[in-house]
């Protein structure tokens, strides 16, 4: 199934636009489309909050990383300011996604076929 993004008006793809694409191109009703997109993102967020990595084959990995407390500096005044420890979400694109972005051909297993 091929989904077309040519009707997008803005450079960013929003949850509302994803819902509209499901409605227009797959045939779900608007309520089902919105609920499906919301459920997907809720599942990703809940998994990350609970400390589990989220791996989407052919797209990439979302992970939570714990950053230690460290000293910081106000760039304007030079004053030292402590930066508290915190958890941050990180994303690493898959090799397949990176190759597609670069315009390289990728086979069904996600292996680059250009330059062999």
N, C-alpha and C positions, 0 to 999 in steps of 0.2 A: 504494500500500500504506500503510495506516495502522497505526502501532504505538502501543499503549496503555501509558501509564505509571501507570495507576491502581493497580497492584498494589505499587508502591514503598512501602516501610515507612519510609524515612528521607527527609529533604529533599534529600540529596545523591544524585546518580546515580553509582554506582561502576562500575568495569570488570566486576565480578562480576554486577552487576545488568544491565548491557548484554548480557553473555553469556547470562544467564537469559532476557532478552527475545528474543534471537535464537533461543534454543532453543524457547521457548513459542510465539512468534508467527510465526516463519518456518519452523520445522521442522528446523533444523540440529541435529545431535546435540550434546551438551554439549561434547565435545572440540573439534569444529569451531567451535562458537560462541566458546569461549575463545580458540582459536588465531586466529580472525578478528579479534577485538577486540584481542588482543595485537599482531598483525601491523600493524593500523592505527596503534596508538599508537607502536609501534617505528618505523614509517615516518615519522611526524610528528617524533618525537624525532631520528632520524638526519638528516632533512632540515634541521632547525633547527641541530643541532650542526655540520653541514657548511656552514652559512652561507646556506642557501636559505630563502626565505620559503615558508610554507605557506598557500595560499589555498583555502578551502572555500566554493564558491559558495553564496550564500544564508545563510551562517553567519558567516564572518569571516576575518580574516587573522592568522596567527601570525608574528612577526618576532623576530629577535635584534637587540638594540640594545647597542652598546658604550658604557658609562658611564665617563667620565674619572675619574681619581683626584681627590679633593677633601678639604678639611679638614672634620672633623666635630667634634662637641662632646658630651661625656658630660653629659646633662641633669641628672644628680644632683650632679656635682662641678664642672661647668663646664670640666673639663680638655679641652684640644684633643687629638683623636685622628684620625690620618690614615685615610681610607677609601680602600682600594685600588681601582684600575680593575677593572671587571668587565663581563661580558656578562650581560644579562638578557633573558628572554623577555617579549614583550608580545603582547597580543591586542587587536584592534580589531574590534568587531562590525560586520557588514554593515548597510547601510541597511535591508535586508529584515528582518533579525533585530531591529533596533531598533524598526522599525514594528510587528512582531508582538508584541514585549514591551509596547509602548504600547497595544496593542489596535486599531491601525489596520489597515484592509484593505490588502492588497498584491496587485497583479496578477501574472501569470506571469513578467514580466520583473523583478520585485522593486521596482516603482514603487508608491509609496503612492497609493491611489485616494481617500482621504478628504481633504476640504478643498480639492478642486480646483474 
